[in-house]
Amino acid sequence: MTLAREIVPTAINRHGITTDTRWLSIREIAADLGVSSSTAYKWSARGAPWFPRSIRLLNGDIRVRRDWYETWLGELEQ
């Protein structure tokens, strides 16, 4: 039995490392919103509604799924 595997879009970051584009870092979100990284980190510490749903990795980095981010942006527009 063969299981279908989801195709995961990838991109190469500035360090030449292939990354999964489903997950965004705080810096990527800050750049997209046109704010500083420190502002985005402050918003993430405040949580919703200031920042989209996120997870903290074992190394302390914060990641946001792209669909969570897009949903959050859509809610802000309403």
DOLUMSE-92271 format. One record per residue: x, y, z of N, C-alpha, C in turn. Coordinates in pm, whole numbers, plus 50000, padded with zeros to 5 digits. Atoms other than C-alpha are relative to their C-alpha. Layout:
XYZXYZXYZ;...
% end
This chain:
500844988350000500005000050000500895012450000;499224987850011501455033349895499205011750054;500674988349946500595064150091500395012349919;499714987650072500295096849906500665009850097;499294990449917502695122550041499735014049948;500274986250038501865159250042501275006349942;498874993050059504115179649817500215012950078;499694988549916505835205650030500805010149920;499234989850071506885238049864501255003750081;498774996349931510445247749945500605012449937;499284988350048512615278149908501414999450058;498634999449949516285285649958500175013450068;499844987549926516985311150230501355006549970;498774992550029519835336250237501274992550034;498845008149964522165310150388500184988149906;499915011050095521575286450097499394987150051;500635011949942519525262550311498574999149949;501375002150046516335247550172499065000250120;500954998749891513385256950391498604996549954;501405003050026509755247250413499245013150003;500664987050008507725277350297498635000050069;501255000049924504685266050497500175007250132;499734994049871506355280050809500765013149982;499374987050008507315316550853500665003450133;499344995349878509775331151100499465013950034;500414986549959509125363151294500635010449907;499344990450089511655381051074499325000649864;500715000150128509835370150759498665007450011;501274993149978506535382550903500245014950015;499674985849982508125415351012500295006649866;499674994450131509515420850662498745001649915;501234999450078506135413250506499105011550047;500844989549944504365437750740500675013749995;499284987450005507055464350704500285005950138;499654995549865507865466051075501344993850039;498735005649956511055459251267499794986350064;500075013249936511835424651400499655001450148;500284998349857511745437951756498535002850024;501444997549989508195450851703499234987049983;500685012850022507105417051565500194990650119;499775008449882508715399151862499125004750116;500874994749893506825422252102498564995949976;501365004050031503565415151922499804985150027;500145014549979504215377651936499914996850149;500055002349856504775379852312498615003450056;501334996149955501365396552349498954990049957;500955010150047499635369052152498855006149922;501184995550076496245371751984499345011550075;500124998050145494905394851848501185007349939;498854992550050498295412051815500864992249904;499125008450081499965382751644499284987049970;500685012650034498835351351462500454988450089;499675012449928498825317051621501414995749960;498615003750027502395304251651500424988550089;499415010549917504555276551790501445004050033;498614997649961507855277951974500754986749984;499195011950022510505253251860500874997350122;499145003649886512825235252101501195009450015;498864990949992515615259552014499575014350035;500514987049960513365289052113499465008549887;500514992550115512575301051761498484998849994;501454999950015508975310151684499684998649852;500435002050138507235298551367498495001349991;501424998350027503865306751216499704993149868;500395006150127502165285350957499465010649908;500434990050098501515304850639498485001850000;501464998750002497775296950647499485006850126;500384992849879497535308851011500235014949981;499644986050025499245341250907498995006549905;500944994450096496965346550608498605001550060;501294999049931493855339650821500005012050093;499864988849908495075364651081499935013349924;500054987850081495655391050811498585002749951;501384998650046492165384650673499095005250110;500814995449887490655389651019500265014650032;499674985949976492475422951055499335009349899;500604991750105491005435550729498525002350021;501464998949981487425430350847499615010950096;
% end
